[in-house]
Amino acid sequence: MEEIKLVKMYMDDVIRNEVIKVLDTGYYINGPNLKAFENDFKEYLGVKYAIGVSSGTAALFLSYYEMNLKPGDEVILPSHTFIATASPLAFFKAKPVFVDVDPDTYCMDVEDVKEKITSKTKVITPVHLYGNPVDMDPILEIAKEKNIKVIEDACQAHGSEYKNKKVGALGDLGVFSFFPSKSMTVGGDGGMIVTNNDKYGEILKLRRDHGRSSKYENANLGLNFRLNEIQAVIGKLQLKHLSEWIERRRIIVQVYNDFLRQYSNVKLPVERDWAKCSYYVYTIQLEDRDEFIKFFKERKIATGLYYPIPVHKQPIIEDLYGKQPKLPVTEEIVKKIVSLPLSPLLNDEELARIKLEINNFMRRSS
Ligand SMILES: Cc1ncc(COP(=O)(O)O)c(C=O)c1O
């Protein structure tokens, strides 16, 4: 029996051939493919600037750098996220202030954000986790009122919409990841920073390439965070499929939801009226989660855990900032969450096998 993977990577002959063409040109960085990918991404999001970088983490690092963070400045972010939302802050000696999440959407709890704003808050980083958009309006409103910047971590949310607008383009800066498992990839690591702000857009184009103002002159501080031509051509071609892939993801989610609704012990994902979730992953909650994972593993069906240890409880965070205040919802859900296989390439036979094994598990445990 073949393993059902959590995610299947898309590749086709068009992409293969274009990669070979790039290899044959011998022109590997800062070329036409990067420009084309950035232009297409910009158009897709309806945003003024899209700047290709080497990873989502690089995108976050550069975005936080642009915020001119000083030691002790505070950044509000959820703990229920990937470590990279928080880790760049330590390089600027800024302090992460973790907020709890909404137990239905897994996104930051807006009321907790409001409570944790202080005179030192410089940035709020909403994370559109699992592709589910954060309720942005109240965050943008309070940020404007208090002169706080907003960096959207849209690393899991390519094509997700908030009130009919694509996420990533709503705050001051937005960041995306093209890590291989993401809804679209560049065949390795890669990222994108997007903004409508001219100042950020122009400077970030330079910073990702040593702050170079011309070939030999470095007028600005920068490092090497470039996205290369091979990655860019893959990204450009993958982006063409993104809308159709999101629709396929949403159909599979509907199949999962319709099937799982019969089990009262399963908590399904929630999509708010104003949200269009791109479903980077499909996450449910179960009391006997660990047993479920084991049962599935034995039957060669992969499951995912995004994420078992919340960021505020990670050893490095406690080392750097001390023990963090409790986040009751986050600490509770991380014991119950599990993600099922989901990708546009998941086929009907695989879905039927997954449903059958869910049913076997439920019968076994009841
Ligand atoms: C929410 C979130 N933030 C940041 C990142 C970092 O992106 P990357 O792996 O491309 O560095 C990821 C992806 O892994 C992510 O899921």
PDBQT file of the ligand as one rigid body, heavy atoms in Angstrom, charges set to zero:
ROOT
HETATM    1  C1  LIG A 401       3.618  31.302   9.533  1.00  0.00    +0.000 C 
HETATM    2  C2  LIG A 401       5.004  31.188   8.946  1.00  0.00    +0.000 A 
HETATM    3  N1  LIG A 401       5.879  32.198   9.113  1.00  0.00    +0.000 NA
HETATM    4  C3  LIG A 401       7.115  32.153   8.600  1.00  0.00    +0.000 A 
HETATM    5  C4  LIG A 401       7.554  31.050   7.880  1.00  0.00    +0.000 A 
HETATM    6  C5  LIG A 401       8.962  31.017   7.395  1.00  0.00    +0.000 C 
HETATM    7  O1  LIG A 401       9.067  30.808   6.007  1.00  0.00    +0.000 OA
HETATM    8  P1  LIG A 401      10.325  30.034   5.403  1.00  0.00    +0.000 P 
HETATM    9  O2  LIG A 401      10.241  28.615   5.786  1.00  0.00    +0.000 OA
HETATM   10  O3  LIG A 401      10.153  30.240   3.917  1.00  0.00    +0.000 OA
HETATM   11  O4  LIG A 401      11.541  30.708   5.900  1.00  0.00    +0.000 OA
HETATM   12  C6  LIG A 401       6.675  29.987   7.666  1.00  0.00    +0.000 A 
HETATM   13  C7  LIG A 401       7.022  28.817   6.854  1.00  0.00    +0.000 C 
HETATM   14  O5  LIG A 401       7.658  27.891   7.114  1.00  0.00    +0.000 OA
HETATM   15  C8  LIG A 401       5.375  30.042   8.224  1.00  0.00    +0.000 A 
HETATM   16  O6  LIG A 401       4.522  29.029   8.070  1.00  0.00    +0.000 OA
ENDROOT
TORSDOF 0
